């Protein structure tokens, strides 16, 4: 590997990833504003459709994460052919699932949205329209999601940023034209929102295809590798990726339960908690950018048998994230009223938010640091460790202790975020211990994939 300053390498990989991931969050927010202007029912239906799409995309993490970890090791060891082989196998699975998802979205939409109790409601109709329209674009949209996800996770964040910023920027331009019928275009409302997303991602697919055939990035899309399945490679992908999928699914379920607790306490608590969750979603894109960079750099350094450099890079990423976390927490506290007012004008929500934001801000320090050290562990192949940690702490803290804090002690929103702070603090201590015990230094067997998965 070329010798670069650890700080320069971390920032060069992390910052484009932050911009890349944040652009999607911003786009979803803009789309929600546009659709919300149509009606509350349209807002609810499309919002539910987005949640359904996220569940389907979480399934793809098995292949994105699995492929990325193996590819990083091969790239670090200068085994380009093996890296491209794994990439091709992952893309093959992604293409098959893309067509399957499209069929499920179209044929199953009417049944999925029966979860909305009011049969024939406008919300139900809006959700079905959005999901069925996107189903036609699924082969390109889903395939591009897999490809760009792997490009990003192997450290080519400059290219993933360029593609996603263009996709989301184009979506922002097309959405109002198609939703409201501007510039003489027919007013398509919810269908227009889906068409804008579908067209933008289809153009993104073309750009990704050109990139992967141009040899400008580390990966090359070989038609031979995509069309020639190998059982052993599939086993590697599943074995490596499934723990990450279970980890993310468990965490999402835990957060859903916590939101349910907030809803039971009262409307003001639920509204304030929702504001915090939205702020957290934005901040998490920053943390995830550094986490992906940590994962990529760790994998490549271990693949190149550069254990000392891997450790130096990991500590550098932790220090950068620590400084950033303190800055973020300070901003949260100093500008608490202004930040909360962006999301709501309700007096009681702002009042409670200003009081509880001290705990929320404190939680950002261990949460951000834990994100980076988890990325280092993930890059080192410690996926089962992270999976079991998540299962244990979601059950004990997010579900168990949160219930006690909220309903036994009556601490409300303060209790919910205090428990989350304790959760992240204890987990980061255990993750640092795991990193420090040196098991991640076990070298990669080129034939078997990641040895300690």
Secondary structure, 3 states (H helix, E strand, C coil): CCCCCHHHHHHHHHHHHHHHHHHHHHHHHHHHHHHHCCCHHHHHHHHHHHHHHHHHHHHCHHHHHHHHHHHHHHHHCCCHHHHHHHHHHHHHHHHHHHHHHHHHHHHHHHHHHHHCCCCCCHHHHHHHHHHHHHHCCHHHHHHHHHHHHHHHHCCCHHHHHHHHHHHHHHHHHHHHHHHHCHHHCCCCHHHHHHHHHHHHHHHHHHHHHHHHHHCCCCCCCCHHHHHCCCHHHHHHHHHHHHHHHHHHHHHHHHHHHHHHHHHHHCHHHHHHHHHHHHHHHHHHHHHHHHHHHHHHHHHHHHHCCCHHHHHHHHHHHHHHHHHHHHHHHHHHHHCHHHHHHHHCCCHHHHHHHHHHHHHHHHHHHHHHHHHHHHHHHHHCCCHHHHHHHHHHHHHHHHHHHHHHHHHHCCCHHHHHHHHHHHHHHHHHHHHHHHHHCCHHHCCCECCCECCCC
